Amino acid sequence: MQSKVKYGAILLAIYTVLYFGVALMVSASFKDVAAADVAGLPLAIWGGLVVIVTGVIITRLYLKKMDEEESN
């Protein structure tokens, strides 16, 4: 049980830092950074896509770990 909580907390911390980093980037203070073009799209859009994809990957990793824990 302890390893499940620790693993979940680590994944949550990673996602939280990423999410709030992108949220800070798209705030009014950093609007010039968010508007910078990267590969034809504003950096803010790329940041949002990264957050979505990372959320899916982290959820998949967590579910895989929980499945492994239950089968042992």
Helices and strands as residue ranges (DSSP letters): H 2-25, G 28-30, H 31-34, E 37-38, E 41-42, H 43-71
